[in-house]
Amino acid sequence: MTTIAAPPAAALDALLDRIRAGKTLAPAEADLLSAGVTGLRRTAGGLQRRSQQQAAQIAELESLLHDRLAAAIRDATCPGKCDDEHTCRRARFQPTVWDQDGRVLEVAISGPIDRVAANIAGALAVPAA
């Protein structure tokens, strides 16, 4: 693969000044300007690809975090270790779901704040697989 080195910015500025002044460019100057444009296109393309890759990674991490938090809340809602209903009501989160026409509008949980904080902190502390 042939790599075209991007010309220095000062050389490109000088060429642009000549063009703005209405002067024609010599073939070597036109080649230099062309190399500068090619370098800018490659840089822009590389930045765009990196930006898209980073956006995909962020979306993937957000999805993993969402899944981990949801699993932690589900586990805390009813771990299945309660001896009786009274213990269950005191120990577990109490989920509340508001829906309209079968579509969930809002979900809330209530329970001991220390348990809510511990479950969320535990879900955040687990390294992603």
N, C-alpha and C positions, 0 to 999 in steps of 0.2 A: 504494500500500500504506500503510495506516495503521500508524504505529508507536506503541506504548503505552510511555511512559517508565516504567521501574521506579521505584517510590517509594523514598525514602531508607530505609535499614535502621532508623533510629531511629523513623520513623513506623510501620513494620511491627512493631517491638518493642512500641510503645505499644498497637497494636491487639491483639496477642497477649496482652498483660497484661490488657486489658479483657475479652477472651474467657475467659481463665483465671479471672478474678474473677467470671465468670458474668454479665457485663453484656452487654446486646444492643448490636449495632452499628447506627448510623444508616446509611441507604442510601449516603451518600457514603463512609463508612468501609468499608462492604462492598465498594464499587467500588475503593477504594484497596487493600484486601486482595486482591481479585481481580486487580488490575493487578500486584501483587507476585508472586502465584502464577504469573501468565502470564509475567512476566519471568524467574522461576526456571525455568519449563519451557523457555522459549526458550534460556536460557543452558545448561541441561543438554543440550538437543537439539544445540545448536551444539558443545558440548564433545564430545559423543558422536560427531558427524559428523567433527570434526577428529581425534579419537582413531582412528577407523576409517580415515581417510585416511592418517594417519601410519603406522598398522600396515600398510597396503597398500604404502606407499612403502618401509618397512623390509623387508618381505618381498621386494619387487622388487629392492632393493639387495642383499639376502642372496643372492638367486638369481643376480644378475649377478656378484657376487663368487665364488660357488661355481663358476659357469661359467668365469670367468677363471682361477681356480686350477686347475680340472680341465684346462683347455686347456694351461696352462703346464706342468703335470706330464706330460700326454700328450706335449707337444712335447719335453720334456726326456728322456722315457723313450727315445725313439728318433727323433732328428732326421733320421736317414738319411744322415749325413755321415761315417760311419766307413769307414776304408780296409780294415780287417780285423776279425776277431772279437776279437782281443786289445785293439785300440784301443777297440772297441765296449764291451767289459766294463769298461775303465778309465774311459771318458769318459761313459757314459750311466748313468742311474739304473737300478737293477735292481728291477723291480716284483715283488711277491709277493702272491698273492691266495689267501685261504683261503675255501673255500666248502663248503657242505653241501647236498646234494640240489639242486645247481644254483643255490642262493641264496648270493650273496656275503655273507660274514660280516665279513671284514676285508681291507683292502688296505694294504700297506706298501711303502715304497720305501727302497732303500739306495743309497748312492753318496757321492761327495765332498760333504761338508757345505757347502763354499763354493758348489757348484753348486746344491744344494737351496735354500740361503738366497737365492742370486742369482735363481733362477727364481721363487720365491715373492715376493721383493721386487719383481721386474720385473712380475709379474702385478698386484700391489697398486698399483704406480706408474702403470700405464696408466689414463688417464681413461676412465670409462664412456662408451660411445657414446650 
